[in-house]
Amino acid sequence: MTTNFSLSPNPLVQFFKKYPREFTLKDILQYIEEQHIEMLNFRYVGGDGRLKTLNFVVSDLDQIEEVLLTGERVDGSSLFPYIEAGNSDLYVIPRFRTAFLNPFSDIPTLDILCSFYDKNGNPFGGAPENILQKAHKQLQEKTGLDFEVMGELEYYVISEKEPYFVTDDQRGYHESSPFTKWEDLRREAMLTISSIGGNIKYGHSEVGNFTVGNLEYEQNEIELRPSNLEDAADQLVIAKWTLRTLAHRYGVTITFAPKITVGKAGSGLHIHTRLMKDGVNQMIKSGKISTIAKKAIAGYLDLAPSLTAFGNTNPTSYFRLVPNQEAPTKICWGDRNRSVLVRVPLGWTGQKDMLKHANPLEEINTRDFSGKQTVEFRCPDGSADVYLLLAGLAVAARHGLEMENALEFADKTYVNVNIFKTEHKGKASHLNQLPLSCFESARALESQKDIYLKYNVFDERTIDGIITYLKSFQDENLREEIGNNDAKIIQLVNRFFHCG
């Protein structure tokens, strides 16, 4: 099948008529010269999960070629909290497949994501993107499977309140203009993310909307399509950077904070996963969830307590993970059930021909779309370290496939009812609980640490640093101490407003 590269929103793909994974040094230099690029930016993610920037003026192609070949030095101790200043130099080396034309720069600028290397030229073990690569490599080597993921990126836009076309409180799901005020920002973000490498599925307004004083809070979501594990992490980080930059230009604020206030929808970062072999989805077999999927789910559930250390990283995370919301609290899984931790969403396995019914002029649809089936991990939120969270899920999937009792564990933790309802309280009481605080999350990571260190995937210094960081919040009893005190919760939210 011939690929129509002209349809790609990515200017580099259009220019080269090839996929980003095929970009070379020669390509990058050609683009810089022929498109009169004036600035080159190296981008990389620090320990806080946000993109960092190193700028180079393009005044000499030989100089730029040298930079692209050798990378540059950076101070690792200023980027990662677990590196001592006495021995902190790291190299950043560009990954050419990630190059994109900067959509916000007033001058022609090319940006490239980078990886970290130590003084000996080896991948730096504490860098999240290197941990992610190792996690995927070990999964592939031990199981013969590839890992694809996609994220649901929820966020609030905060602006001055308008007096007209007001949506009912907590009723914003899939609302349209004029009842949703920030659809234009969302659409522009989607197009921009697509132009710089994001694999967008769709966008929409979300449930959360409310007012506090003169401010209006409107929740939106942009969801990506399944991508190779490493690419999916890059796309989520770039998407958050894009949304924040656009919000600044619109004169509004965006937050990915897990919880804004009591009784209002929090913002999650639901992660959909699927295991692939030779391009075929292994999560489904004969129209039913497969044995491979059940084993992976068992791994997610078994490591769920410690996965919160990567996906729920500040005290406000645990104000979102409370009963009777759509955020999970118990360690279980189920079909189409939003009260569980791991959900198997609707997967196009039905036999009725919906297309023919909706469009009588069409022929009967014979294509099999069951390969779209994913498994959704629902507890992470906007505070997550995206690379470490996805690395942890890759470890958990491999762990499940290696567990001797995986299928038995999956059967025992399957739930087909809403566990938040009073009549199902007995069922819920037999299920294990997610951590209630950063401190509990740290304890869980301590107890399951060896699984992440297995096959030398995670760096022990990084794990120990995360444990120390999470314990430093001393939030064991914070939910009880604050209760439903809105003022204290807002104070806490403001402290972690720009997390992740």
C-alpha positions in Angstrom: 0.0 0.0 0.0 1.4 3.4 -1.0 1.6 5.9 1.9 0.3 9.4 1.2 2.8 11.4 3.1 1.2 14.7 1.9 -1.7 14.0 4.4 0.7 14.1 7.3 0.4 17.2 9.5 4.2 16.9 10.3 6.1 19.2 7.9 9.2 17.0 8.1 7.3 14.0 7.0 5.9 15.9 4.1 9.3 17.2 3.2 11.2 13.9 3.3 8.2 11.6 2.3 9.3 9.1 5.0 8.4 8.2 8.5 10.1 9.9 11.4 11.7 6.6 12.5 13.7 6.8 9.2 15.1 10.3 9.8 19.0 10.5 9.6 21.7 13.0 10.3 21.9 13.8 6.6 18.1 14.5 6.6 18.2 16.8 9.5 21.1 18.8 8.0 19.3 19.0 4.6 16.1 20.3 6.3 18.1 22.9 8.3 19.8 24.2 5.1 16.9 24.1 2.6 14.2 25.4 5.0 16.5 28.1 6.3 16.3 27.0 9.9 17.8 29.7 12.2 17.8 28.0 15.5 18.2 24.4 16.8 16.7 23.4 20.2 17.7 20.3 22.2 14.8 19.1 24.4 15.0 16.6 27.3 13.0 15.7 30.3 14.3 16.4 33.8 13.5 14.8 37.1 10.4 17.0 37.4 8.9 15.4 34.2 8.9 18.7 32.3 10.7 19.5 29.0 14.0 21.4 29.3 15.6 23.4 26.5 19.1 24.1 25.1 19.3 26.6 22.3 21.8 26.8 19.4 22.0 29.5 16.8 22.4 28.1 13.3 25.2 30.2 11.9 27.4 27.5 10.5 26.4 24.1 9.1 29.7 22.5 10.2 29.1 23.7 13.8 25.5 22.3 13.7 26.7 19.0 12.3 29.2 18.7 15.2 26.5 19.4 17.7 24.2 16.8 16.1 27.0 14.3 16.1 28.4 14.8 19.6 25.6 16.2 21.6 26.3 18.6 24.4 27.2 18.6 28.1 24.6 19.4 30.8 24.6 19.6 34.6 22.8 16.4 35.7 22.6 17.5 39.4 20.4 20.5 38.3 18.1 18.1 36.3 17.9 15.1 38.6 17.7 15.2 42.4 19.6 12.0 42.8 22.9 13.2 41.2 25.6 14.8 43.4 27.1 18.0 42.1 30.7 16.7 42.5 30.2 14.3 39.6 27.3 15.5 37.6 28.2 16.1 34.0 26.0 14.2 31.5 25.8 14.2 27.7 22.5 14.9 25.8 22.4 13.2 22.4 19.6 14.0 19.9 17.2 11.3 18.7 16.7 12.3 15.0 13.3 10.5 14.8 11.9 13.0 17.2 12.8 16.1 15.3 9.9 18.6 14.7 9.4 22.2 13.5 8.8 24.3 16.5 5.2 25.6 16.1 5.6 28.5 18.6 8.8 30.1 17.5 8.8 33.4 15.6 11.9 32.3 13.7 12.3 29.0 11.9 13.4 26.6 14.6 13.9 22.8 14.7 13.5 20.9 18.0 14.9 17.5 18.8 14.3 15.3 21.9 17.5 13.9 23.5 18.7 11.0 25.6 21.2 11.2 28.5 24.6 9.4 28.5 27.2 9.2 31.3 30.9 10.1 31.2 31.7 6.8 29.6 29.2 7.2 26.8 26.8 4.7 28.2 23.0 5.4 28.6 22.6 7.1 32.0 20.8 4.6 34.2 18.9 7.2 36.1 17.3 8.9 33.1 13.6 8.1 32.8 13.7 7.6 29.0 16.6 5.2 29.3 14.8 3.2 32.0 11.8 3.1 29.6 13.9 1.7 26.8 15.3 -1.0 29.1 11.9 -2.0 30.3 10.6 -2.4 26.8 13.7 -4.3 25.6 13.4 -6.8 28.5 9.7 -7.3 27.8 10.5 -8.0 24.2 13.4 -10.3 24.9 11.6 -12.3 27.7 8.2 -12.6 26.0 8.6 -11.9 22.3 5.9 -9.2 22.6 5.9 -5.5 21.8 4.2 -3.0 24.1 1.9 -0.3 22.7 0.3 2.3 24.9 -1.8 5.5 24.7 -2.7 8.1 27.2 -5.9 10.0 28.0 -4.7 13.5 28.9 -7.2 15.3 31.1 -6.7 19.0 32.1 -8.6 22.0 33.4 -8.7 25.4 31.7 -9.1 28.2 34.2 -10.4 31.5 33.1 -12.6 34.4 34.1 -16.3 33.4 34.5 -18.7 34.3 31.7 -22.4 35.0 32.5 -23.9 33.2 29.5 -24.4 29.6 28.2 -23.3 28.1 31.5 -23.1 24.3 31.7 -24.6 22.6 34.7 -22.1 21.8 37.4 -20.2 18.5 36.6 -22.2 18.0 33.4 -19.6 19.0 30.8 -19.0 15.5 29.2 -18.8 16.0 25.4 -20.5 19.4 25.6 -20.3 21.6 22.5 -19.9 25.3 22.0 -21.2 27.7 23.2 -21.6 25.7 26.4 -18.0 24.8 26.3 -15.7 27.8 26.2 -12.3 26.4 25.3 -13.0 24.1 22.3 -10.8 26.4 20.1 -7.8 26.0 22.4 -8.4 22.2 22.4 -8.7 22.0 18.6 -5.6 24.1 18.1 -3.7 22.0 20.6 -4.7 18.8 18.7 -3.5 20.2 15.4 -0.3 21.4 16.9 0.5 18.2 18.7 -0.2 16.3 15.4 2.2 18.5 13.6 5.1 17.7 15.9 4.7 14.0 16.1 1.6 13.3 18.3 -0.6 10.5 17.2 -4.0 12.0 18.1 -7.2 10.0 18.5 -9.7 12.6 19.5 -10.5 15.4 21.9 -13.6 16.5 23.8 -14.8 18.4 26.9 -14.9 16.3 30.0 -17.3 16.0 33.0 -15.6 18.6 35.2 -16.8 22.2 35.1 -17.5 24.5 38.0 -17.0 28.1 39.2 -15.2 29.4 42.3 -15.6 33.1 42.8 -14.9 34.9 39.5 -13.1 31.9 38.0 -14.5 29.2 35.7 -12.9 25.7 35.6 -13.6 23.7 32.5 -12.2 20.2 32.0 -11.1 18.9 28.6 -9.4 15.7 27.4 -7.1 14.9 24.5 -6.6 11.2 23.8 -3.8 9.7 21.7 -3.8 6.5 19.6 -1.8 3.4 20.6 1.9 3.9 19.7 5.2 2.1 20.3 6.0 2.5 24.1 8.9 4.9 23.7 7.1 7.1 21.1 4.0 7.2 23.3 5.9 8.6 26.2 7.5 11.3 24.1 4.1 12.2 22.7 2.5 12.7 26.1 5.3 15.0 27.3 5.2 17.0 24.1 1.4 17.3 24.4 1.6 18.7 27.9 4.2 21.2 26.8 2.0 22.2 23.8 -1.1 22.7 26.0 0.7 24.9 28.5 2.4 27.0 25.8 -0.9 27.6 24.0 -2.7 28.4 27.3 -0.1 31.1 28.0 -0.8 32.6 24.6 -4.5 32.5 25.1 -4.0 34.3 28.5 -5.5 31.4 30.6 -4.1 28.8 32.9 -4.0 25.0 32.4 -3.5 22.5 35.1 -3.1 18.7 35.1 -3.3 18.6 38.9 -5.0 15.4 40.1 -7.6 17.3 42.3 -8.9 20.8 42.3 -11.4 20.7 45.2 -13.7 18.4 47.0 -16.7 16.9 45.1 -15.5 17.9 41.7 -14.0 15.6 39.0 -10.2 15.2 39.3 -7.9 14.9 36.3 -6.5 11.5 35.5 -4.0 10.1 33.1 -5.6 6.8 32.1 -3.2 4.6 30.2 -4.4 2.1 27.6 -2.1 -0.8 26.9 -1.9 -3.7 24.4 0.7 -6.4 23.7 1.5 -7.0 20.1 3.3 -9.7 18.1 4.2 -9.2 14.4 1.7 -6.3 14.3 -1.2 -8.4 15.7 -3.0 -7.5 18.9 -2.5 -10.3 21.5 -5.1 -8.9 24.0 -8.0 -10.5 22.1 -8.6 -14.0 20.8 -11.8 -15.3 19.1 -13.6 -12.2 20.3 -12.7 -12.7 23.9 -10.1 -11.3 26.3 -7.0 -13.5 25.8 -4.9 -15.5 28.3 -2.0 -13.1 27.5 -4.2 -10.1 28.4 -5.3 -11.7 31.7 -1.7 -12.4 32.7 -0.7 -8.8 31.9 -3.7 -7.6 34.0 -2.5 -9.8 36.9 0.8 -8.1 36.6 -0.7 -4.6 36.7 -2.8 -5.5 39.7 0.0 -7.2 41.6 2.3 -4.1 41.2 -0.5 -1.6 41.4 0.5 -0.4 44.9 4.0 0.5 43.8 3.0 1.8 40.4 1.4 4.7 42.2 5.0 5.8 43.1 5.4 6.7 39.4 1.8 7.6 38.5 0.5 9.4 41.6 3.4 11.5 42.9 2.1 14.2 45.2 -0.4 14.4 48.1 -3.3 15.7 46.0 -3.2 12.5 44.0 -4.8 10.7 47.0 -7.6 13.3 47.2 -8.6 12.0 43.8 -8.5 8.3 44.6 -11.5 8.2 46.9 -14.7 6.0 46.8 -17.8 6.9 44.8 -15.8 8.8 42.1 -14.7 7.3 38.7 -11.1 7.1 40.1 -10.4 3.6 41.5 -9.6 2.7 45.1 -9.7 -1.1 45.1 -7.3 -3.4 43.2 -9.5 -5.3 40.8 -10.4 -5.4 37.1 -13.6 -5.8 35.0 -15.3 -5.3 31.7 -16.5 -1.8 30.8 -16.6 -1.0 34.6 -15.3 2.4 35.6 -15.2 1.6 39.3 -12.3 -0.8 38.8 -8.5 -0.2 38.6 -8.0 -2.1 35.3 -10.9 -1.8 32.8 -11.4 -3.8 29.6 -13.3 -1.2 27.5 -15.8 -1.9 24.8 -13.8 -3.5 22.0 -15.7 -3.8 18.7 -16.3 -7.5 19.1 -20.0 -7.5 18.6 -21.5 -9.3 15.6 -24.3 -6.8 14.8 -23.5 -4.7 11.8 -23.9 -1.2 13.2 -22.7 0.6 10.0 -25.3 -1.1 7.8 -28.1 -0.2 10.3 -27.0 3.4 10.5 -26.4 3.7 6.8 -28.7 1.5 4.8 -27.0 2.4 1.5 -23.7 0.8 2.7 -22.6 -2.8 2.2 -22.4 -5.1 5.2 -19.1 -4.4 7.0 -16.9 -7.5 7.0 -13.7 -5.9 8.5 -12.5 -7.2 11.9 -11.8 -4.3 14.2 -11.3 -6.4 17.4 -7.6 -5.5 17.1 -8.4 -2.2 18.6 -9.0 -3.8 22.0 -6.9 -2.3 24.8 -6.7 -2.7 28.6 -6.9 0.5 30.6 -5.0 1.3 33.8 -7.0 4.0 35.6 -5.3 5.3 38.7 -2.4 7.5 37.3 -2.9 11.2 37.1 -1.3 14.4 35.8 1.4 14.3 38.4 2.9 11.2 36.8 6.5 10.9 35.6 5.4 9.7 32.2 8.5 7.7 31.3 8.8 6.0 34.7 5.1 5.2 34.8 5.1 3.6 31.3 8.3 1.8 32.2 6.6 0.5 35.3 3.7 -0.8 33.3 6.0 -2.6 30.9 7.7 -4.2 33.9 4.2 -5.1 35.3 3.1 -6.7 32.0 6.3 -8.8 31.9 5.9 -9.6 35.6 2.3 -10.9 34.9 3.5 -13.1 32.1 6.1 -14.6 34.4 3.8 -15.1 37.4 3.0 -18.8 38.0 -0.4 -18.0 39.5 -1.3 -15.1 37.1 -4.6 -16.6 35.8 -5.7 -17.6 39.2 -5.0 -14.1 40.5 -6.8 -12.6 37.6 -9.9 -14.7 38.2 -9.9 -13.8 41.9 -9.7 -10.1 41.3 -12.3 -9.9 38.5 -15.4 -7.7 39.4 -18.5 -7.2 37.2 -20.4 -4.8 39.5 -20.0 -1.2 40.7 -18.0 -1.8 43.9 -18.9 1.7 45.2 -22.6 0.7 45.6 -23.7 -0.2 49.1 -25.2 -3.6 48.0 -21.8 -4.7 46.7 -19.9 -3.7 49.9 -19.2 -7.3 50.7 -17.4 -7.9 47.4 -15.3 -4.7 47.8 -14.3 -5.7 51.4 -12.3 -8.7 50.0 -10.2 -6.6 47.6 -6.9 -5.0 48.4 -6.7 -1.2 48.6 -4.6 1.2 46.7 -2.2 3.4 48.8 -3.9 6.3 50.6 -0.9 8.6 50.6 2.5 9.3 49.1 4.0 7.7 52.3 2.0 4.4 51.7 3.0 4.5 48.0 6.7 4.8 49.1 6.3 1.8 51.4 4.7 -0.2 48.6 7.7 0.6 46.3 10.1 -0.4 49.0 8.4 -3.8 49.3 8.2 -4.4 45.6 11.5 -2.8 44.6 13.2 -6.0 43.6 10.7 -6.6 40.8 11.7 -3.3 39.2 15.4 -3.9 39.6 15.1 -7.4 38.0 17.0 -7.6 34.7 18.6 -4.3 35.6 15.7 -2.3 34.3 15.3 0.4 37.0 18.2 2.1 38.5 18.4 1.5 42.3 19.5 5.1 43.0 16.4 6.3 41.2 14.1 4.0 43.1 15.6 4.9 46.5 15.4 8.6 45.5 11.7 8.3 44.7 11.0 6.5 48.0 12.8 9.3 50.0 10.9 12.0 48.0 7.5 10.5 48.6 8.1 9.9 52.3 9.2 13.5 52.7 5.6 14.7 52.3 4.7 13.0 55.6 1.2 12.8 54.4 0.1 9.5 56.1 -2.9 11.2 57.8 -3.3 14.2 55.6 -6.7 13.3 54.2 -8.1 12.9 57.7 -6.4 16.1 58.9 -7.7 18.3 56.0 -11.1 16.5 55.6 -13.4 18.6 53.4 -11.8 21.9 54.3 -11.9 23.7 50.9 -9.5 26.4 51.9 -6.8 23.9 53.0 -7.3 21.8 49.9 -7.0 24.8 47.6 -3.7 25.7 49.5 -2.5 22.2 48.8 -3.6 22.3 45.1 -1.8 25.6 44.6 1.4 24.0 45.9 1.3 21.3 43.2 -0.7 23.2 40.6 1.9 22.7 37.8 2.9 19.1 38.6 4.0 16.7 36.0 
